[in-house]
Amino acid sequence: MENIKAYVQQHKDRFINELIELLKIPSVSADPAYAQDIIKTANAVKASLEKAGCDFVEICDTPGNPIVYGEKIIDPTLPTVLVYGHYDVQPADPIELWTSPPFEPVIKETEIHPEGAIFARGSCDDKGQMYMHVKALEYMVQNNTLPCNIKFMIEGEEEIGSQSLSWFVERNQEKLKNDVILISDTGMISNQQPSITTGLRGLSYVEVEVTGPNRDLHSGLYGGAVANPINVLAKMIASLHDENNHITIPGFYDNVTEISLEERAEMAKAPFNLENYKKALDLNDVYGEKGYVTNERNSIRPTLDVNGIWGGYTGEGAKTVIASKAFAKISMRLVPNQDWSTITELFTKHFISIAPAGVTVKVKPHHGGQGYVTPIDSIGYKAANMAYTETFGVPAIPVRSGGSIPIVALFEKELKSKTILMGFGLDSDAIHSPNEHFGIFNYLKGIETIPLFYKYFVALSK
């Protein structure tokens, strides 16, 4: 352990500067305008894996963005760990809410990160957390402590549904063969209390379009006489929840497994301060499904949220118009046993059925994925817990995340492997939001902890 700490401290500035250079590349997968930056980032990841010690690295073409694959096989009879990460990032919009340019990384001290945090899009999700694994490999190779085989699969479409990854995994099962999959694309409770994510919610993401008249109309001449698509859309969306914030789509809860009172009691042991939670978000109260507390609403219960809504005139001044069309993007976070394609079908059927006369409705599915639960009695979980315990001084707490990583269920289906989610981010790191950041402490602590996972995983596998 002291050797790892000494190595990290010795190379601390270089580790930070290397990550900063990677964060400067705007690898936004959602916008085709950044296609060249996607390629540039893939090449940068390839170079970093080669420099860290992989014996073989390649950029694999897919129907979409390329996947970077690397490996260091020291002995085929030893266990193999497959590291997954992604180099693509979310769009930075709205730019005006950033306190510094999203692709010009800066280090700032914060109340939670007195050692400083790197502010940039992708710093926590997922370039910073992915790069911890590259530097952990560097340490193990340089110090001759790599105890097993390691493979890397770093993709460029996680933020848009990982379609090409599915294509790649299905066609490369032998190449990707492993004993456990290791991912750092989640968070932990705090810098004092580590946690391991044992559950992920699934996802169904759709876009809806409501069309009324065949053109925009004068609201004085036509108002009150024709259906206003924006008004109609607002009413339709409002009807998707009842007075208890229960989702009203028929069949939506059919396969939802109710968590036992005993398990809910175990979850409640995780440190959580409701007042601090509200304060951090500038809220006077929380909101959600009746009968569940905040940490249950955002982890073990399914949700439906509008992620964007638009239509009509939104420029300066006034324009008295009834828009011809109105749009919204809607995401549904799902719990294990809810099939995302079934939920998408249920949503589509219901949303079209509640449309009033005078409008037509289209539902366009975007992407989705299944939920996932990691058993806490597995060798991989035990190894991760031992690693966290050694670096943080306290055992990790198992938690269920409200987020979605759809490819985790895909990995189990195609590669027959369990996934261990060793996240080092914090809820306050503003991923997907303006001013995303990743603590220097968290970045370096990840590099310290990851090699210990390999040590204990191999020891427990004997």
LOLUMSE-263575 format. One record per residue (C-alpha): residue number from 1; residue in one letter; chain; x, y, z. Coordinates in nm, 3 decimals, m for minus. Last residue first. Example, Ala and Ser with C-alpha at 12.3 -4.5 7.8 and 13.67 -1.06 7.14 Angstrom:
BEGIN
nr / rest / kette / c1 / c2 / c3
2 / S / A / 1.367 / m0.106 / 0.714
1 / A / A / 1.230 / m0.450 / 0.780
This chain:
BEGIN
nr / rest / kette / c1 / c2 / c3
462 / K / A / m0.728 / m1.940 / m0.572
461 / S / A / m0.984 / m1.679 / m0.677
460 / L / A / m0.969 / m1.494 / m0.344
459 / A / A / m0.600 / m1.411 / m0.391
458 / V / A / m0.653 / m1.308 / m0.754
457 / F / A / m0.937 / m1.076 / m0.661
456 / Y / A / m0.741 / m0.942 / m0.366
455 / K / A / m0.439 / m0.826 / m0.567
454 / Y / A / m0.648 / m0.706 / m0.861
453 / F / A / m0.869 / m0.496 / m0.633
452 / L / A / m0.556 / m0.360 / m0.464
451 / P / A / m0.442 / m0.217 / m0.797
450 / I / A / m0.769 / m0.017 / m0.813
449 / T / A / m0.734 / 0.157 / m0.476
448 / E / A / m0.436 / 0.390 / m0.526
447 / I / A / m0.546 / 0.506 / m0.874
446 / G / A / m0.893 / 0.565 / m0.734
445 / K / A / m0.751 / 0.766 / m0.446
444 / L / A / m0.572 / 0.986 / m0.701
443 / Y / A / m0.891 / 1.073 / m0.886
442 / N / A / m1.098 / 1.108 / m0.570
441 / F / A / m0.850 / 1.341 / m0.399
440 / I / A / m0.819 / 1.551 / m0.716
439 / G / A / m1.197 / 1.584 / m0.707
438 / F / A / m1.393 / 1.550 / m1.029
437 / H / A / m1.599 / 1.831 / m1.181
436 / E / A / m1.908 / 1.903 / m1.389
435 / N / A / m1.971 / 2.276 / m1.396
434 / P / A / m2.290 / 2.261 / m1.606
433 / S / A / m2.479 / 1.934 / m1.571
432 / H / A / m2.445 / 1.578 / m1.709
431 / I / A / m2.225 / 1.500 / m1.406
430 / A / A / m2.255 / 1.767 / m1.138
429 / D / A / m1.983 / 1.636 / m0.902
428 / S / A / m2.215 / 1.672 / m0.601
427 / D / A / m2.325 / 1.308 / m0.614
426 / L / A / m1.961 / 1.209 / m0.568
425 / G / A / m1.725 / 1.022 / m0.798
424 / F / A / m1.504 / 0.726 / m0.703
423 / G / A / m1.701 / 0.437 / m0.853
422 / M / A / m1.601 / 0.071 / m0.827
421 / L / A / m1.886 / m0.106 / m1.004
420 / I / A / m1.811 / m0.479 / m1.016
419 / T / A / m1.966 / m0.664 / m1.309
418 / K / A / m2.046 / m1.034 / m1.323
417 / S / A / m1.959 / m1.221 / m1.638
416 / K / A / m2.154 / m1.447 / m1.876
415 / L / A / m2.002 / m1.260 / m2.173
414 / E / A / m2.321 / m1.207 / m2.376
413 / K / A / m2.596 / m1.189 / m2.112
412 / E / A / m2.383 / m1.064 / m1.825
411 / F / A / m2.220 / m0.804 / m2.046
410 / L / A / m2.556 / m0.686 / m2.184
409 / A / A / m2.687 / m0.633 / m1.830
408 / V / A / m2.389 / m0.407 / m1.763
407 / I / A / m2.434 / m0.237 / m2.103
406 / P / A / m2.741 / m0.050 / m1.985
405 / I / A / m2.547 / 0.165 / m1.736
404 / S / A / m2.835 / 0.342 / m1.564
403 / G / A / m2.847 / 0.573 / m1.266
402 / G / A / m3.057 / 0.550 / m0.953
401 / S / A / m2.783 / 0.358 / m0.781
400 / R / A / m2.823 / 0.081 / m0.526
399 / V / A / m2.581 / 0.085 / m0.236
398 / P / A / m2.341 / m0.160 / m0.072
397 / I / A / m2.137 / 0.012 / 0.202
396 / A / A / m1.757 / 0.004 / 0.177
395 / P / A / m1.547 / m0.098 / 0.475
394 / V / A / m1.345 / 0.169 / 0.660
393 / G / A / m0.977 / 0.269 / 0.647
392 / F / A / m1.011 / 0.443 / 0.311
391 / T / A / m0.728 / 0.269 / 0.124
390 / E / A / m0.746 / m0.074 / 0.291
389 / T / A / m1.123 / m0.088 / 0.325
388 / Y / A / m1.168 / 0.015 / m0.038
387 / A / A / m0.949 / m0.273 / m0.156
386 / M / A / m1.118 / m0.525 / 0.073
385 / N / A / m1.460 / m0.413 / m0.053
384 / A / A / m1.348 / m0.450 / m0.414
383 / A / A / m1.219 / m0.801 / m0.348
382 / K / A / m1.542 / m0.900 / m0.173
381 / Y / A / m1.750 / m0.768 / m0.463
380 / G / A / m1.543 / m0.959 / m0.717
379 / I / A / m1.547 / m1.280 / m0.517
378 / S / A / m1.927 / m1.273 / m0.509
377 / D / A / m2.129 / m1.253 / m0.185
376 / I / A / m2.253 / m0.899 / m0.257
375 / P / A / m2.450 / m1.011 / m0.562
374 / T / A / m2.461 / m0.741 / m0.834
373 / V / A / m2.808 / m0.626 / m0.946
372 / Y / A / m2.889 / m0.492 / m1.294
371 / G / A / m3.149 / m0.288 / m1.479
370 / Q / A / m3.207 / m0.328 / m1.852
369 / G / A / m3.135 / m0.083 / m2.130
368 / G / A / m3.281 / 0.191 / m2.343
367 / H / A / m3.253 / 0.396 / m2.659
366 / H / A / m3.433 / 0.654 / m2.871
365 / P / A / m3.797 / 0.550 / m2.910
364 / K / A / m3.999 / 0.793 / m3.126
363 / V / A / m4.359 / 0.847 / m3.019
362 / K / A / m4.589 / 1.027 / m3.263
361 / V / A / m4.915 / 1.199 / m3.171
360 / T / A / m5.195 / 1.352 / m3.376
359 / V / A / m5.407 / 1.643 / m3.260
358 / G / A / m5.767 / 1.759 / m3.293
357 / A / A / m5.926 / 1.482 / m3.090
356 / P / A / m5.758 / 1.430 / m2.756
355 / A / A / m5.438 / 1.224 / m2.708
354 / I / A / m5.473 / 0.975 / m2.423
353 / S / A / m5.443 / 0.666 / m2.646
352 / I / A / m5.120 / 0.782 / m2.814
351 / F / A / m4.951 / 0.815 / m2.476
350 / H / A / m5.079 / 0.478 / m2.358
349 / K / A / m4.965 / 0.275 / m2.659
348 / T / A / m4.625 / 0.443 / m2.669
347 / F / A / m4.567 / 0.410 / m2.294
346 / L / A / m4.658 / 0.040 / m2.295
345 / E / A / m4.429 / m0.023 / m2.594
344 / T / A / m4.138 / 0.157 / m2.428
343 / I / A / m4.203 / m0.038 / m2.108
342 / T / A / m4.185 / m0.364 / m2.302
341 / S / A / m3.858 / m0.255 / m2.465
340 / W / A / m3.712 / m0.159 / m2.125
339 / D / A / m3.794 / m0.490 / m1.958
338 / Q / A / m3.877 / m0.428 / m1.592
337 / N / A / m3.724 / m0.717 / m1.398
336 / P / A / m3.460 / m0.490 / m1.236
335 / V / A / m3.583 / m0.132 / m1.180
334 / L / A / m3.658 / 0.120 / m1.453
333 / R / A / m3.570 / 0.484 / m1.511
332 / M / A / m3.811 / 0.635 / m1.763
331 / S / A / m3.686 / 0.918 / m1.980
330 / I / A / m3.898 / 1.167 / m2.173
329 / K / A / m3.805 / 1.410 / m2.451
328 / A / A / m4.078 / 1.654 / m2.544
327 / F / A / m4.217 / 1.814 / m2.857
326 / A / A / m4.488 / 2.056 / m2.970
325 / K / A / m4.614 / 2.118 / m3.322
324 / S / A / m4.827 / 2.361 / m3.523
323 / A / A / m4.757 / 2.638 / m3.276
322 / I / A / m5.032 / 2.879 / m3.179
321 / V / A / m4.877 / 3.221 / m3.223
320 / T / A / m4.880 / 3.562 / m3.063
319 / K / A / m4.512 / 3.651 / m3.093
318 / A / A / m4.369 / 3.842 / m2.802
317 / G / A / m4.024 / 3.977 / m2.711
316 / E / A / m3.703 / 3.780 / m2.751
315 / G / A / m3.721 / 3.426 / m2.884
314 / T / A / m3.915 / 3.125 / m2.754
313 / Y / A / m4.192 / 3.097 / m3.013
312 / G / A / m4.373 / 2.767 / m3.050
311 / G / A / m4.255 / 2.429 / m2.924
310 / W / A / m4.029 / 2.278 / m2.662
309 / I / A / m3.994 / 2.028 / m2.381
308 / G / A / m3.683 / 1.858 / m2.242
307 / N / A / m3.592 / 1.590 / m1.992
306 / V / A / m3.947 / 1.503 / m1.884
305 / D / A / m3.926 / 1.243 / m1.608
304 / L / A / m4.074 / 0.901 / m1.540
303 / T / A / m3.952 / 0.695 / m1.245
302 / P / A / m3.904 / 0.337 / m1.128
301 / R / A / m3.832 / 0.271 / m0.760
300 / I / A / m3.524 / 0.108 / m0.606
299 / S / A / m3.273 / 0.392 / m0.651
298 / N / A / m3.395 / 0.751 / m0.654
297 / R / A / m3.722 / 0.696 / m0.470
296 / E / A / m3.554 / 0.471 / m0.217
295 / N / A / m3.292 / 0.726 / m0.112
294 / T / A / m3.562 / 0.994 / m0.089
293 / V / A / m3.805 / 0.799 / 0.128
292 / Y / A / m4.091 / 0.590 / m0.006
291 / G / A / m4.464 / 0.572 / 0.067
290 / K / A / m4.572 / 0.846 / m0.172
289 / E / A / m4.367 / 0.878 / m0.490
288 / G / A / m4.162 / 1.195 / m0.511
287 / Y / A / m4.074 / 1.544 / m0.394
286 / V / A / m3.819 / 1.692 / m0.157
285 / D / A / m3.861 / 2.023 / 0.026
284 / N / A / m3.729 / 2.380 / 0.046
283 / L / A / m3.476 / 2.308 / m0.226
282 / D / A / m3.144 / 2.486 / m0.289
281 / L / A / m2.990 / 2.163 / m0.427
280 / A / A / m2.711 / 2.131 / m0.168
279 / K / A / m2.948 / 2.259 / 0.101
278 / K / A / m3.205 / 1.991 / 0.025
277 / Y / A / m2.947 / 1.712 / 0.057
276 / N / A / m2.800 / 1.872 / 0.368
275 / E / A / m3.145 / 1.873 / 0.526
274 / L / A / m3.208 / 1.514 / 0.424
273 / N / A / m2.886 / 1.387 / 0.579
272 / F / A / m2.785 / 1.044 / 0.453
271 / P / A / m2.531 / 0.794 / 0.582
270 / A / A / m2.610 / 0.442 / 0.455
269 / K / A / m2.790 / 0.242 / 0.722
268 / A / A / m3.122 / 0.301 / 0.543
267 / M / A / m3.023 / 0.050 / 0.277
266 / E / A / m3.016 / m0.223 / 0.541
265 / A / A / m3.366 / m0.126 / 0.657
264 / R / A / m3.491 / m0.137 / 0.298
263 / E / A / m3.347 / m0.485 / 0.275
262 / E / A / m3.541 / m0.595 / 0.583
261 / L / A / m3.861 / m0.427 / 0.465
260 / S / A / m3.837 / m0.634 / 0.148
259 / I / A / m3.793 / m0.468 / m0.190
258 / E / A / m4.103 / m0.487 / m0.407
257 / T / A / m4.021 / m0.637 / m0.743
256 / V / A / m4.160 / m0.435 / m1.035
255 / N / A / m4.288 / m0.667 / m1.305
254 / D / A / m4.643 / m0.529 / m1.342
253 / Y / A / m4.554 / m0.171 / m1.244
252 / F / A / m4.602 / m0.010 / m1.588
251 / G / A / m4.900 / m0.229 / m1.679
250 / P / A / m5.130 / 0.068 / m1.746
249 / I / A / m4.932 / 0.397 / m1.754
248 / T / A / m5.036 / 0.601 / m1.449
247 / I / A / m4.700 / 0.655 / m1.280
246 / H / A / m4.746 / 0.713 / m0.904
245 / N / A / m4.671 / 1.066 / m0.795
244 / N / A / m4.931 / 1.025 / m0.516
243 / E / A / m5.175 / 1.264 / m0.689
242 / D / A / m5.137 / 1.071 / m1.015
241 / H / A / m4.852 / 1.085 / m1.265
240 / L / A / m4.867 / 1.053 / m1.647
239 / S / A / m5.157 / 1.301 / m1.656
238 / A / A / m4.922 / 1.599 / m1.638
237 / I / A / m4.753 / 1.484 / m1.959
236 / M / A / m5.084 / 1.475 / m2.144
235 / K / A / m5.185 / 1.814 / m2.010
234 / A / A / m4.856 / 1.976 / m2.115
233 / L / A / m4.877 / 1.813 / m2.459
232 / V / A / m5.228 / 1.949 / m2.511
231 / N / A / m5.130 / 2.302 / m2.418
230 / I / A / m4.829 / 2.285 / m2.650
229 / P / A / m5.033 / 2.129 / m2.932
228 / N / A / m5.300 / 2.404 / m2.915
227 / A / A / m5.625 / 2.244 / m3.025
226 / V / A / m5.832 / 2.469 / m3.247
225 / A / A / m6.109 / 2.721 / m3.180
224 / G / A / m5.995 / 2.874 / m2.853
223 / G / A / m5.718 / 3.070 / m3.022
222 / Y / A / m5.763 / 3.085 / m3.399
221 / L / A / m5.782 / 3.453 / m3.489
220 / G / A / m5.611 / 3.582 / m3.178
219 / S / A / m5.349 / 3.306 / m3.154
218 / H / A / m5.243 / 3.360 / m3.517
217 / L / A / m5.160 / 3.008 / m3.643
216 / D / A / m4.847 / 2.799 / m3.700
215 / R / A / m4.906 / 2.551 / m3.981
214 / N / A / m5.087 / 2.225 / m4.054
213 / P / A / m5.292 / 2.251 / m3.735
212 / G / A / m5.224 / 2.015 / m3.440
211 / T / A / m4.916 / 1.796 / m3.410
210 / V / A / m4.782 / 1.639 / m3.090
209 / E / A / m4.434 / 1.488 / m3.103
208 / V / A / m4.284 / 1.259 / m2.840
207 / E / A / m3.923 / 1.155 / m2.785
206 / V / A / m3.839 / 0.839 / m2.594
205 / Y / A / m3.583 / 0.705 / m2.348
204 / S / A / m3.632 / 0.375 / m2.163
203 / L / A / m3.375 / 0.304 / m1.894
202 / G / A / m3.274 / 0.036 / m1.647
201 / R / A / m3.181 / 0.106 / m1.287
200 / L / A / m2.853 / m0.007 / m1.144
199 / G / A / m2.783 / m0.215 / m0.832
198 / T / A / m2.474 / m0.313 / m0.635
197 / T / A / m2.291 / 0.020 / m0.635
196 / I / A / m1.998 / m0.006 / m0.397
195 / S / A / m1.956 / 0.252 / m0.124
194 / P / A / m1.676 / 0.454 / 0.027
193 / Q / A / m1.730 / 0.662 / 0.342
192 / Q / A / m1.482 / 0.945 / 0.409
191 / N / A / m1.469 / 1.091 / 0.060
190 / S / A / m1.845 / 1.050 / 0.045
189 / I / A / m2.123 / 0.811 / m0.059
188 / M / A / m1.956 / 0.669 / m0.368
187 / G / A / m2.004 / 0.725 / m0.738
186 / T / A / m2.056 / 0.543 / m1.066
185 / D / A / m1.867 / 0.500 / m1.394
184 / S / A / m1.571 / 0.300 / m1.265
183 / I / A / m1.619 / m0.041 / m1.421
182 / L / A / m1.453 / m0.379 / m1.361
181 / I / A / m1.568 / m0.694 / m1.540
180 / V / A / m1.489 / m1.035 / m1.394
179 / D / A / m1.347 / m1.368 / m1.515
178 / N / A / m1.286 / m1.266 / m1.875
177 / K / A / m1.346 / m1.346 / m2.243
176 / L / A / m1.340 / m1.025 / m2.447
175 / K / A / m1.149 / m1.169 / m2.743
174 / E / A / m1.363 / m1.483 / m2.735
173 / Q / A / m1.687 / m1.285 / m2.723
172 / N / A / m1.593 / m1.056 / m3.009
171 / R / A / m1.896 / m1.040 / m3.239
170 / E / A / m2.170 / m0.997 / m2.976
169 / V / A / m1.951 / m0.753 / m2.787
168 / F / A / m1.896 / m0.532 / m3.091
167 / W / A / m2.262 / m0.503 / m3.194
166 / S / A / m2.363 / m0.429 / m2.837
165 / L / A / m2.087 / m0.170 / m2.819
164 / S / A / m2.212 / m0.014 / m3.141
163 / Q / A / m2.548 / 0.060 / m2.980
162 / S / A / m2.397 / 0.209 / m2.666
161 / G / A / m2.703 / 0.424 / m2.582
160 / I / A / m2.609 / 0.783 / m2.665
159 / E / A / m2.390 / 0.870 / m2.364
158 / E / A / m2.215 / 0.535 / m2.382
157 / E / A / m2.118 / 0.585 / m2.746
156 / G / A / m1.739 / 0.615 / m2.755
155 / E / A / m1.613 / 0.289 / m2.606
154 / I / A / m1.319 / 0.180 / m2.393
153 / M / A / m1.264 / m0.196 / m2.372
152 / F / A / m0.955 / m0.281 / m2.170
151 / K / A / m0.814 / m0.625 / m2.091
150 / I / A / m0.605 / m0.734 / m1.796
149 / N / A / m0.433 / m1.061 / m1.709
148 / C / A / m0.332 / m1.135 / m1.352
147 / P / A / m0.109 / m1.032 / m1.062
146 / L / A / 0.024 / m0.700 / m1.200
145 / T / A / 0.286 / m0.616 / m0.935
144 / N / A / 0.595 / m0.558 / m1.152
143 / N / A / 0.641 / m0.203 / m1.022
142 / Q / A / 0.625 / m0.033 / m1.361
141 / V / A / 0.352 / m0.270 / m1.480
140 / M / A / 0.136 / m0.232 / m1.169
139 / Y / A / 0.177 / 0.146 / m1.161
138 / E / A / 0.098 / 0.187 / m1.530
137 / L / A / m0.208 / m0.037 / m1.493
136 / A / A / m0.335 / 0.189 / m1.214
135 / K / A / m0.272 / 0.487 / m1.444
134 / V / A / m0.494 / 0.340 / m1.715
133 / H / A / m0.754 / 0.245 / m1.456
132 / M / A / m0.768 / 0.599 / m1.319
131 / Y / A / m0.819 / 0.715 / m1.678
130 / M / A / m1.169 / 0.565 / m1.687
129 / Q / A / m1.270 / 0.759 / m1.376
128 / G / A / m1.143 / 1.088 / m1.514
127 / K / A / m1.278 / 1.028 / m1.864
126 / D / A / m1.621 / 0.914 / m1.746
125 / D / A / m1.821 / 1.093 / m1.633
124 / C / A / m1.603 / 1.254 / m1.366
123 / S / A / m1.400 / 1.498 / m1.576
122 / G / A / m1.627 / 1.448 / m1.877
121 / R / A / m1.709 / 1.817 / m1.914
120 / A / A / m1.454 / 2.016 / m1.722
119 / F / A / m1.384 / 2.137 / m1.368
118 / I / A / m1.094 / 1.947 / m1.210
117 / A / A / m1.131 / 1.954 / m0.831
116 / G / A / m0.911 / 2.099 / m0.561
115 / E / A / m0.751 / 1.972 / m0.242
114 / P / A / m1.037 / 2.140 / m0.049
113 / H / A / m1.286 / 1.926 / m0.248
112 / I / A / m1.615 / 1.933 / m0.058
111 / E / A / m1.595 / 2.306 / 0.019
110 / T / A / m1.447 / 2.371 / m0.323
109 / E / A / m1.097 / 2.441 / m0.456
108 / K / A / m1.067 / 2.494 / m0.829
107 / I / A / m0.863 / 2.318 / m1.096
106 / V / A / m0.933 / 2.427 / m1.454
105 / P / A / m1.018 / 2.231 / m1.767
104 / E / A / m1.080 / 2.427 / m2.090
103 / F / A / m1.343 / 2.204 / m2.250
102 / P / A / m1.636 / 2.317 / m2.035
101 / P / A / m1.536 / 2.687 / m2.037
100 / S / A / m1.535 / 2.822 / m1.679
99 / T / A / m1.825 / 2.920 / m1.451
98 / W / A / m2.057 / 2.714 / m1.671
97 / L / A / m2.419 / 2.831 / m1.681
96 / E / A / m2.377 / 3.010 / m2.016
95 / I / A / m2.281 / 2.684 / m2.188
94 / P / A / m2.626 / 2.528 / m2.143
93 / D / A / m2.521 / 2.292 / m2.289
92 / A / A / m2.200 / 2.091 / m2.245
91 / P / A / m2.311 / 1.792 / m2.453
90 / Q / A / m2.245 / 1.464 / m2.269
89 / V / A / m1.911 / 1.290 / m2.301
88 / D / A / m1.746 / 1.012 / m2.501
87 / Y / A / m1.439 / 0.829 / m2.369
86 / H / A / m1.617 / 0.533 / m2.213
85 / G / A / m1.506 / 0.270 / m1.966
84 / Y / A / m1.482 / m0.107 / m1.932
83 / V / A / m1.200 / m0.300 / m1.766
82 / L / A / m1.196 / m0.675 / m1.828
81 / V / A / m1.014 / m0.871 / m1.556
80 / T / A / m0.856 / m1.204 / m1.647
79 / P / A / m0.771 / m1.478 / m1.400
78 / L / A / m0.440 / m1.666 / m1.444
77 / T / A / m0.390 / m1.967 / m1.674
76 / P / A / m0.336 / m1.744 / m1.979
75 / D / A / m0.029 / m1.590 / m1.812
74 / I / A / 0.089 / m1.229 / m1.851
73 / I / A / m0.179 / m1.112 / m2.095
72 / K / A / m0.177 / m0.735 / m2.129
71 / E / A / m0.470 / m0.611 / m2.331
70 / G / A / m0.614 / m0.319 / m2.523
69 / Y / A / m0.933 / m0.240 / m2.711
68 / V / A / m1.042 / 0.110 / m2.811
67 / I / A / m1.391 / 0.116 / m2.959
66 / P / A / m1.471 / 0.332 / m3.261
65 / N / A / m1.790 / 0.537 / m3.300
64 / G / A / m2.072 / 0.398 / m3.510
63 / P / A / m2.106 / 0.085 / m3.728
62 / T / A / m1.789 / m0.032 / m3.552
61 / D / A / m1.417 / 0.009 / m3.619
60 / C / A / m1.178 / m0.122 / m3.356
59 / I / A / m0.887 / 0.093 / m3.245
58 / E / A / m0.613 / m0.143 / m3.137
57 / V / A / m0.386 / m0.205 / m2.839
56 / F / A / m0.153 / m0.498 / m2.769
55 / D / A / 0.121 / m0.529 / m2.507
54 / C / A / m0.052 / m0.287 / m2.270
53 / G / A / 0.202 / m0.105 / m2.055
52 / A / A / 0.086 / 0.243 / m1.961
51 / K / A / 0.232 / 0.395 / m2.279
50 / E / A / 0.026 / 0.165 / m2.497
49 / L / A / m0.286 / 0.238 / m2.296
48 / S / A / m0.225 / 0.614 / m2.320
47 / A / A / m0.170 / 0.599 / m2.697
46 / K / A / m0.499 / 0.414 / m2.749
45 / V / A / m0.683 / 0.665 / m2.530
44 / A / A / m0.541 / 0.953 / m2.737
43 / N / A / m0.640 / 0.779 / m3.061
42 / A / A / m0.996 / 0.735 / m2.934
41 / T / A / m1.000 / 1.102 / m2.833
40 / K / A / m0.897 / 1.219 / m3.180
39 / I / A / m1.159 / 0.999 / m3.343
38 / I / A / m1.433 / 1.144 / m3.120
37 / D / A / m1.296 / 1.493 / m3.185
36 / Q / A / m1.336 / 1.432 / m3.559
35 / A / A / m1.703 / 1.343 / m3.510
34 / Y / A / m1.776 / 1.652 / m3.298
33 / A / A / m2.025 / 1.807 / m3.543
32 / P / A / m2.212 / 1.476 / m3.534
31 / D / A / m2.358 / 1.581 / m3.195
30 / A / A / m2.463 / 1.318 / m2.937
29 / S / A / m2.114 / 1.169 / m2.907
28 / V / A / m1.948 / 1.477 / m2.760
27 / S / A / m1.572 / 1.414 / m2.755
26 / P / A / m1.473 / 1.776 / m2.687
25 / I / A / m1.094 / 1.720 / m2.647
24 / K / A / m0.963 / 1.933 / m2.359
23 / L / A / m1.048 / 1.657 / m2.113
22 / L / A / m0.768 / 1.436 / m2.247
21 / E / A / m0.512 / 1.712 / m2.187
20 / I / A / m0.644 / 1.760 / m1.834
19 / L / A / m0.611 / 1.388 / m1.766
18 / E / A / m0.244 / 1.393 / m1.864
17 / N / A / m0.185 / 1.701 / m1.649
16 / I / A / m0.336 / 1.536 / m1.342
15 / F / A / m0.132 / 1.216 / m1.376
14 / R / A / 0.182 / 1.421 / m1.442
13 / D / A / 0.129 / 1.629 / m1.129
12 / K / A / 0.072 / 1.322 / m0.912
11 / H / A / 0.369 / 1.119 / m1.036
10 / Q / A / 0.564 / 1.103 / m0.709
9 / Q / A / 0.249 / 1.116 / m0.500
8 / V / A / 0.095 / 0.825 / m0.692
7 / Y / A / 0.414 / 0.619 / m0.667
6 / A / A / 0.446 / 0.683 / m0.293
5 / K / A / 0.084 / 0.588 / m0.230
4 / I / A / 0.121 / 0.268 / m0.431
3 / N / A / 0.441 / 0.170 / m0.250
2 / E / A / 0.280 / 0.244 / 0.086
1 / M / A / 0.000 / 0.000 / 0.000
